[in-house]
Amino acid sequence: MAFLKRKMLRFLVLGFLGMLLVAVYPMSANDQVVYRYEKTDTADTGQQVVKRDSKKRIGLTKFRPAKGATVQLFGHVTLVEGYALPNYKGCHALVKLRDKPGKTVAVMTSHMRLQSLLETALATGNLICFWGKKLAKPPTPRGGSWNVDVYRINGVILYNMK
């Protein structure tokens, strides 16, 4: 009987510690320490020096996707560009919208299956439907800026209209 009591005690202690961890972890995971790095040019040598600024506490909520409505749009893919860069892996495609003639938008994804559907739509000229959220500050994988609206997509349907 003593063996069963010890086993039950161990189970209760581990259960209590697990519950405590679940209760405490979300409170401690809200903030992370992030170091800000800055490139500066030295006037006398002309070389770039990377220096670490002070550490700054930021909330993890800043890295979550913006709250907004997911949109469903239809159009034809006119361009697909893929990236395998150190800071971005994925692709973007330009889509001429069907329901807003003359308007082109960009869609971005890092999912290979969605990229494959976009490439197929480009090759066949078939209509697509995509779901996504409009990005307020979209990443620019090769620098520069966007002159079209950019959506991060999470779904593509490819229609065969023939």
N, C-alpha and C positions, 0 to 999 in steps of 0.2 A: 504493500500500500504506500510506503514512503516513496517508492520510485514514481508512482502515479502522481502523488502530490507535488514532487519536484518538477515533473514534466508539465503539469498544469500551471504551476507557478511560473516556470520559464515561458510558457505560452502567454500568460497574462501580462508578464513584464514586457515581452517583445511586442505584444499588441498595444500596450500603453505607449511604448516608445514610438511605435509607428504612427499612432494617432497624434502624438505630440509633434512629430516631424511634419505631418500633413497640416497641422494647425499653425506651426511656426514658419514653415518654408515660404508660403506666399507673402508673408510680411517682410521677410528678409530679401526676397528676390525682386522687389519693386525697383530698387535702385542699383546701378552698377557704376563702378568707377571707370571712367574713360579718360585716356590721355589724349591730348590734342597735339598733333605734330604740325610743324610749320616749316616751310622751306624759305630760307632767306638768302639773299645774295650778299656776299661780302664785297665792299666797295674796292678794297685794295687788290684782291686776287681775282675777283670775278667768278669764283666758284660758288656753287650752291651748297649750303650747309643745312642739314636737317636737325632741328632742335626740338626738344620736348617741352611744351608749355606745362603749366600747372595741371594737376588732375582736377577733373570736374565731375560732379555727380549728376547723372541724368537718369530719368526714369525709363524703364523698358517700354513704356507705352508709346514713346516717341518713335519706336521702330515698327510698330504695328501698322498695317494698312489703314489708310484713312477711311473713316466711316462714310459711306456713300452708297447710293443705289447702284446695283449691278444693272448694266444696260444690255440690251439685246439688239444688235444691229446687223443689217444684211448688206452685202456688197461683193465686189470682184477684186481679187488680189492682183496688184500690178507690179509688185516688187517684193522680194524676200532677201534679207541680208542676215547671214549667220555670224556669230562671234564666238571665238575661243580665246578671249583675252584674260589676263590675270585677274582683272577686277570685274569682269562680266562674262558669263557664259549663257548663250541663248540666241535669240534672233528677234528681228523686228520685220514687219511686213507693212506695206502701204495698201490700204483698201479703199477703193472708190465706192462710196455708199450708194445703195440703190434708192433709198427713200429720200435722200437729200442730194439730188443730182448736182454735180460739180464740186462736191465736198469730198475730200480725201482725209483719212485718219490713219494713224500708225497704231499697230498693235504689237505688244512685246510679250514674249514668253520665254521661259527657260526649260519648258517641257518638250522633249524630243517628239513625242507623238503629235502635239499640236503643231510643231514646226513642220512635221511631215505632211500634215493635212494642208497647211498653208502652201507648201511647195507643190503639192498635187493640184491645188486650186489654181496656182499660177500656171502650171503646165497645161491644164485642161481648159481654163477660162470659165469654169463652173462657178455658180453662185455659192457663197458661204454665209453662214450665220455665226456670229461670235458673241460670247458673253464676256463682260469685263467691267472694270472700274476705271474711270478717267483719273489719270495721275495729275496732281497739281504741280509736282516738280519731278518730271520723269528723268531717269538717268540717261546720260548721253555717252554711250560706250566708247566712242572715238573722239569725244570732246564736241564742242560746238553747241548748237541749240536747235530745238525743234520749231518748225513753223506750222505744224499741224497738231491737232489734239492727239494725245497718246493714251492708250488704254492698256492696262495689264490684264491679259485675258486668262480665263480658266476653262474655256470650252469652245470648240469649233464644230460646226456641222457643215459638211461638204455636200451640196446638192448636185445631182446629175440631171440636168435639164434637157437632155437629148432623148 
